[in-house]
Amino acid sequence: MLGKNHLAFGITSALATSVVLNKAGVELDYATVSIITASSAFGSLLPDIDDPNSMIGRLFVHIASFINRVFGHRTITHDLMIFLPLFIASFFVKNTIFFGIMLGYIGHLFLDSLTEQGVCFNYFGHRKALKTGWGKFGVGYIHLLPEKLRFKSGSFMSKVVTTMFCVLNVYAIYSMYAVNLLK
Protein backbone atom coordinates (compact mmCIF):
# COMPACT_ATOMS: atom_id res chain seq x y z
CA MET A 1 0.00 0.00 0.00
CA LEU A 2 1.07 3.54 -0.61
CA GLY A 3 1.30 6.19 2.08
CA LYS A 4 -1.70 8.10 0.75
CA ASN A 5 -3.83 4.93 1.00
CA HIS A 6 -2.75 4.38 4.60
CA LEU A 7 -3.32 8.04 5.39
CA ALA A 8 -6.86 8.10 3.97
CA PHE A 9 -7.77 4.91 5.82
CA GLY A 10 -6.20 6.17 9.07
CA ILE A 11 -8.13 9.43 8.97
CA THR A 12 -11.51 7.91 8.11
CA SER A 13 -10.99 5.13 10.67
CA ALA A 14 -10.25 7.68 13.39
CA LEU A 15 -13.36 9.68 12.55
CA ALA A 16 -15.54 6.54 12.46
CA THR A 17 -14.06 5.31 15.76
CA SER A 18 -14.69 8.72 17.34
CA VAL A 19 -18.34 8.59 16.26
CA VAL A 20 -18.73 5.05 17.61
CA LEU A 21 -17.10 6.03 20.92
CA ASN A 22 -19.35 9.07 21.16
CA LYS A 23 -22.45 6.96 20.53
CA ALA A 24 -21.22 4.52 23.19
CA GLY A 25 -21.29 7.34 25.73
CA VAL A 26 -17.67 8.54 25.67
CA GLU A 27 -17.70 12.32 25.76
CA LEU A 28 -15.54 13.65 22.94
CA ASP A 29 -15.16 17.31 22.07
CA TYR A 30 -13.90 18.61 18.73
CA ALA A 31 -10.36 19.06 20.04
CA THR A 32 -10.18 15.44 21.21
CA VAL A 33 -11.52 14.13 17.89
CA SER A 34 -8.96 16.31 16.09
CA ILE A 35 -6.14 14.93 18.23
CA ILE A 36 -7.28 11.33 17.67
CA THR A 37 -7.55 11.96 13.92
CA ALA A 38 -4.15 13.68 13.60
CA SER A 39 -2.36 11.06 15.69
CA SER A 40 -4.11 8.28 13.77
CA ALA A 41 -2.88 9.85 10.53
CA PHE A 42 0.66 9.81 11.93
CA GLY A 43 0.23 6.24 13.21
CA SER A 44 -1.05 5.09 9.83
CA LEU A 45 2.28 6.10 8.28
CA LEU A 46 4.54 5.02 11.17
CA PRO A 47 5.09 1.35 10.23
CA ASP A 48 6.71 2.47 6.97
CA ILE A 49 9.47 4.28 8.85
CA ASP A 50 11.59 1.31 7.76
CA ASP A 51 11.55 2.57 4.15
CA PRO A 52 13.55 5.75 3.37
CA ASN A 53 11.38 6.31 0.27
CA SER A 54 8.06 6.24 2.15
CA MET A 55 6.18 9.40 3.14
CA ILE A 56 7.37 9.19 6.74
CA GLY A 57 10.75 7.75 5.79
CA ARG A 58 11.52 10.89 3.79
CA LEU A 59 10.83 12.98 6.91
CA PHE A 60 13.03 10.82 9.14
CA VAL A 61 15.52 9.66 6.52
CA HIS A 62 18.35 8.75 8.94
CA ILE A 63 16.10 6.62 11.14
CA ALA A 64 14.44 5.02 8.11
CA SER A 65 17.77 4.24 6.47
CA PHE A 66 19.12 2.70 9.68
CA ILE A 67 16.06 0.48 10.24
CA ASN A 68 16.01 -0.55 6.59
CA ARG A 69 19.72 -1.37 6.57
CA VAL A 70 19.59 -3.42 9.78
CA PHE A 71 16.20 -5.12 9.47
CA GLY A 72 14.71 -4.47 6.02
CA HIS A 73 11.19 -3.46 5.05
CA ARG A 74 8.08 -4.96 6.66
CA THR A 75 9.97 -6.64 9.47
CA ILE A 76 10.11 -5.15 12.97
CA THR A 77 7.88 -2.16 12.22
CA HIS A 78 5.20 -4.46 10.80
CA ASP A 79 5.60 -7.14 13.48
CA LEU A 80 2.40 -8.05 15.31
CA MET A 81 4.36 -9.43 18.27
CA ILE A 82 5.91 -5.99 18.80
CA PHE A 83 2.72 -4.09 18.05
CA LEU A 84 0.26 -6.20 20.08
CA PRO A 85 1.55 -5.21 23.57
CA LEU A 86 1.51 -1.55 22.52
CA PHE A 87 -2.04 -1.85 21.24
CA ILE A 88 -3.20 -3.51 24.48
CA ALA A 89 -1.40 -0.81 26.49
CA SER A 90 -3.32 1.87 24.58
CA PHE A 91 -6.51 0.74 26.32
CA PHE A 92 -4.98 1.16 29.76
CA VAL A 93 -2.96 4.30 29.13
CA LYS A 94 -5.60 6.98 28.98
CA ASN A 95 -3.78 9.08 26.38
CA THR A 96 -5.62 10.35 23.33
CA ILE A 97 -2.48 10.72 21.20
CA PHE A 98 -1.25 7.20 22.00
CA PHE A 99 -4.71 5.79 21.26
CA GLY A 100 -4.81 7.58 17.91
CA ILE A 101 -1.33 6.38 16.93
CA MET A 102 -2.24 2.80 17.79
CA LEU A 103 -5.50 3.10 15.84
CA GLY A 104 -3.65 4.29 12.74
CA TYR A 105 -0.93 1.68 13.22
CA ILE A 106 -3.41 -1.21 13.37
CA GLY A 107 -5.17 0.15 10.27
CA HIS A 108 -1.84 0.15 8.45
CA LEU A 109 -1.11 -3.45 9.44
CA PHE A 110 -4.64 -4.45 8.46
CA LEU A 111 -4.30 -3.00 4.95
CA ASP A 112 -0.82 -4.49 4.49
CA SER A 113 -2.06 -7.92 5.57
CA LEU A 114 -4.30 -7.92 2.48
CA THR A 115 -1.35 -7.59 0.09
CA GLU A 116 0.89 -10.25 -1.44
CA GLN A 117 3.70 -9.53 1.02
CA GLY A 118 1.49 -9.58 4.14
CA VAL A 119 2.72 -8.51 7.56
CA CYS A 120 5.37 -10.02 9.74
CA PHE A 121 4.51 -12.12 12.76
CA ASN A 122 7.24 -12.54 15.38
CA TYR A 123 10.21 -11.25 13.38
CA PHE A 124 12.72 -12.19 16.05
CA GLY A 125 11.37 -15.74 16.21
CA HIS A 126 11.33 -16.18 12.44
CA ARG A 127 14.13 -13.91 11.19
CA LYS A 128 16.25 -16.83 9.94
CA ALA A 129 13.29 -18.17 7.96
CA LEU A 130 12.59 -14.67 6.62
CA LYS A 131 16.18 -14.04 5.56
CA THR A 132 16.53 -17.42 3.84
CA GLY A 133 13.46 -16.82 1.71
CA TRP A 134 11.04 -19.06 3.58
CA GLY A 135 8.87 -16.01 4.14
CA LYS A 136 7.59 -16.51 0.60
CA PHE A 137 5.94 -19.71 1.82
CA GLY A 138 4.13 -18.07 4.71
CA VAL A 139 6.68 -18.64 7.47
CA GLY A 140 6.41 -15.62 9.71
CA TYR A 141 3.87 -13.71 7.62
CA ILE A 142 0.17 -13.15 8.10
CA HIS A 143 -2.22 -12.77 5.18
CA LEU A 144 -5.91 -12.06 5.70
CA LEU A 145 -6.84 -12.98 2.14
CA PRO A 146 -6.43 -16.24 0.24
CA GLU A 147 -3.47 -16.18 -2.15
CA LYS A 148 -5.60 -15.67 -5.27
CA LEU A 149 -7.21 -12.52 -3.84
CA ARG A 150 -4.02 -10.80 -2.63
CA PHE A 151 -2.77 -7.80 -4.57
CA LYS A 152 0.44 -5.83 -4.96
CA SER A 153 1.06 -2.67 -2.99
CA GLY A 154 0.44 0.38 -5.15
CA SER A 155 -1.66 -1.54 -7.66
CA PHE A 156 -5.06 -0.47 -8.94
CA MET A 157 -6.63 -3.13 -6.70
CA SER A 158 -4.96 -1.63 -3.61
CA LYS A 159 -6.58 1.69 -4.46
CA VAL A 160 -9.96 0.01 -4.94
CA VAL A 161 -9.72 -1.83 -1.60
CA THR A 162 -8.60 1.29 0.28
CA THR A 163 -11.39 3.34 -1.28
CA MET A 164 -13.90 0.65 -0.34
CA PHE A 165 -12.80 0.67 3.32
CA CYS A 166 -12.77 4.48 3.43
CA VAL A 167 -16.30 4.57 1.99
CA LEU A 168 -17.37 2.04 4.64
CA ASN A 169 -15.91 4.30 7.34
CA VAL A 170 -17.72 7.34 5.93
CA TYR A 171 -20.94 5.31 5.72
CA ALA A 172 -20.53 4.32 9.37
CA ILE A 173 -20.12 7.97 10.31
CA TYR A 174 -23.13 9.00 8.21
CA SER A 175 -25.37 6.21 9.46
CA MET A 176 -24.60 7.02 13.09
CA TYR A 177 -25.51 10.66 12.54
CA ALA A 178 -28.47 9.89 10.27
CA VAL A 179 -30.01 7.71 12.96
CA ASN A 180 -29.57 10.55 15.42
CA LEU A 181 -31.13 13.08 13.02
CA LEU A 182 -34.23 10.94 12.50
CA LYS A 183 -35.06 10.78 16.21
FIKOL-226063 format. One record per atom (N, C-alpha, C): residue in one letter; y, x, z. Coordinates in steps of 0.05 Angstrom, whole numbers, plus 5000, padded with zeros to 4 digits. Each point is the difference from the previous one (the first is absolute). Example, Ala and Ser with C-alpha at 12.3 -4.5 7.8 and 13.67 -1.06 7.14 Angstrom:
2
A488652645156/A502449825000/A502450185000/S502149934986/S502450165001/S502249855014/
end
This chain:
183
M497650175000/M502449835000/M502550185000/L502049894988/L502650145000/L501749935024/G501950175007/G501749955023/G501449734999/K501049924976/K501449754998/K498249765005/N497450034994/N498149785006/N499649985030/H499650245013/H499750005029/H502549895014/L502350084990/L502549925012/L500349694998/A499549894977/A500349714996/A498149855019/F497550105001/F498049875017/F500750035030/G501050235008/G500850055027/G502349825009/I502049964983/I502349835006/I499249715002/T498549904980/T499249725001/T498049945023/S498350205006/S498249965022/S501449995027/A502150165003/A501650005025/A501449745003/L501249894979/L501449755001/L498049775006/A497750004987/A498049795005/A499050025029/T499550245010/T499050045027/T502149905020/S502650064994/S502149915018/S500149705001/V499749874978/V500049704999/V497649905016/V497750114996/V497649915015/V500450055030/L501050235008/L500650055028/L501949805012/N502149944984/N502049815009/N498849725004/K498349924981/K498749745003/K498049995023/A499050245007/A498150025023/A501550005027/G502750004999/G501549985025/G501350265008/V499750214984/V501450265006/V502949984991/E501850035018/E502849984993/E500950254985/L500849964975/L501050224984/L502849944989/D501950185005/D502649964988/D500250154974/Y502249974986/Y500250134974/Y499950305001/A501150125022/A499950295003/A497250105003/T498449865016/T497250075004/T498449984974/V500449794986/V498649974974/V500850224981/S502550075000/S501050224983/S498750265007/I499850055026/I498850255010/I497050014992/I498649785004/I497249984992/I499750054970/T501749884985/T499850024970/T500650294991/A502150125011/A500850274992/A497850205008/S499049975025/S497950195009/S497449954985/S499449754992/S497749954984/S500250124973/A502449994988/A500550134975/A499550305002/F500950135021/F499550285005/F497050055003/G498749845017/G497250035005/G498349964976/S500949834981/S498549954976/S500050244981/L501950185003/L500150254985/L498850245014/L499849985027/L499250235016/L497350124994/P497949854994/P497550144994/P500150194976/D501949964982/D500250174976/D501750255006/I500550065025/I501550245007/I498250254994/D497649954992/D498250234992/D500350074970/D501849874986/D500450054972/D503050074995/P500650254993/P502850084996/P501449854978/N498549874982/N501249854978/N500449705007/S499249915023/S500349725008/S502949955008/M500749755004/M502749935008/M500750135026/I498349985020/I500650125026/I499550304999/G498150094984/G499550294998/G502450154988/R501549884983/R502450124989/R502250035021/L500049825020/L502050025021/L499250215021/F497450035004/F499050205020/F498250194985/V501150144981/V498450164981/V498550235015/H501150125020/H498650225014/H497649905016/I500449775013/I497749885015/I497949914980/A500849864979/A498149904980/A498550224987/S501350224993/S498750224987/S498050135019/F500750035026/F498250115020/F497549835003/I500449745004/I497749825004/I498250004975/N501250004977/N498549994975/N498450264996/R501350235006/R498750254997/R497650035020/V500349915024/V498050045021/V497849794997/F500749754996/F498149785000/F499549864974/G502049994982/G499849854975/G501149725003/H499849854978/H501149735000/H497849805009/R500949795013/R498349795010/R497850105018/T500850175018/T498050105020/T501049925028/I501350185015/I500749935027/I502149785003/T501849984980/T502149805002/T499049724992/H497649994988/H498849754992/H497449955016/D499750145022/D497549995016/D500149775020/L498249824998/L499949775018/L499450095029/M498550215004/M499350095026/M502550125014/I501950104985/I502550095012/I501949775004/F500149824980/F501849775001/F499349795021/L497449945003/L499149785017/L501050025028/P499950235014/P501150015027/P503049955001/L501450094980/L502949954998/L500649714997/F498449874983/F500449714995/F499449845025/I497950075015/I499449865025/I502250055020/A501050245001/A502250075019/A502549844994/S500449934975/S502449854993/S500149725013/F497749895007/F500049755014/F500850035030/F499450235011/F500650045028/F502850135005/V500850164981/V502750125002/V502049794988/K501549895017/K501949794992/K502450124986/N499650124976/N502250124986/N500049894971/T502249884993/T500349874975/T499750194976/I501250245003/I499850194978/I497250104996/F498650065022/F497250094998/F498349784988/F500449755008/F498549784989/F500449974970/G502550034992/G500749984971/G498750224984/I500150255011/I498850224986/I497049964997/M498749915021/M497149954999/M499349774981/L501749804998/L499649784982/L500150104971/G502150164994/G500250114973/G497750194993/Y499250165020/Y497950194996/Y497349864994/I499449795015/I497549864994/I500149864973/G502349904992/G500349894973/G499550204979/H501050245004/H499550224981/H497050064998/L498750035022/L497150065000/L498449774987/F500949755005/F498749774988/F500250024970/L502450044989/L500350014971/L498450234988/D500150235013/D498550244990/D497049965001/S499149835018/S497149965002/S498949834977/L501849884985/L499349844977/L499750174974/T500950255001/T500050174977/T497450154997/E499750144977/E497650164995/E499650215021/Q502150135009/Q499750225019/Q499449905029/G501049765007/G499549905027/G501650155021/V499349955025/V501350145022/V497950155016/C500850215013/C498350175015/C499149875026/F497650055008/F499149915026/F498850245014/N501350085022/N499050235017/N500050264984/Y502350094991/Y500350244985/Y498750245013/F500550035026/F498950235014/F497049995002/G498849775001/G497149975000/G498750044973/H501649954979/H498850014973/H501350204982/R501750185010/R501650184983/R498250174982/K497750095010/K498250164983/K499149834976/A499249765006/A499149824978/A502249944981/L502549975010/L502349954982/L500650244983/K499950245011/K500750244985/K497950074980/T497549935005/T497950074981/T499649784978/G501749805000/G499949804979/G498349765007/W498849995023/W498449775008/W501749755004/G502650045004/G501849775003/G499949814976/K499350114977/K499849834976/K497849795003/F498150065017/F497749825004/F500349825025/G502449995011/G500649835022/G499850125028/V499250265001/V499850135026/V502850045011/G500749875022/G502650035012/G502249834989/Y499549834981/Y502149834988/Y499349715004/I502149845003/I499749715003/I501349874976/H498549824988/H501049844978/H499549705007/L502149844997/L499849725006/L499149834976/L499950124977/L499149864976/L497550134989/P498349844987/P497750114986/P501050204978/E498350194993/E500850214981/E501249894974/K498949794989/K501049894975/K502849885001/L500849925024/L502749885003/L502150195009/R499350255007/R502050205008/R501750084977/F502450095006/F501950084979/F501350265007/K501350124980/K501350265005/K502849955012/S500850185017/S502849995010/S501950034977/G502149845001/G502150014979/G499349854975/S497649884999/S499249854976/S501449724999/F499749874978/F501149734997/F498749825021/M497450035005/M498549835019/M501150055028/S500850245007/S501150055027/S502749855003/K501549984979/K502549845001/K499449715003/V498049904986/V499249725001/V499149935029/V498350175011/V498949955027/V502350005021/T501750204998/T502350025019/T501849764997/T500649924976/T501749764995/T498749755012/M497349984997/M498649775010/M500249995031/F499750235013/F500150005029/F502949955010/C502050114985/C502849955008/C500749704996/V499049884979/V500449714996/V498749845022/L497650085008/L498749875023/L501650025026/N501250235004/N501750045024/N502549824998/V501249994977/V502449834997/V499249705003/Y497749934989/Y499049725003/Y499649945030/A498950195015/A499549955028/A502749965015/I502050164992/I502649975012/I501249724993/Y499949934975/Y501049744990/Y498649775013/S497350015001/S498549785011/S500649965030/M500450225014/M500649975029/M502749865003/Y502050084984/Y502649885002/Y500149724988/A498449954979/A500049744987/A498849795020/V498050085015/V498849825019/V502149935021/N501550205008/N502149965020/N502249824990/L500750024974/L502249844988/L499249714998/L497449954996/L499149724996/L499849845026/K500150145022/K499849865026/K502649885008/
end
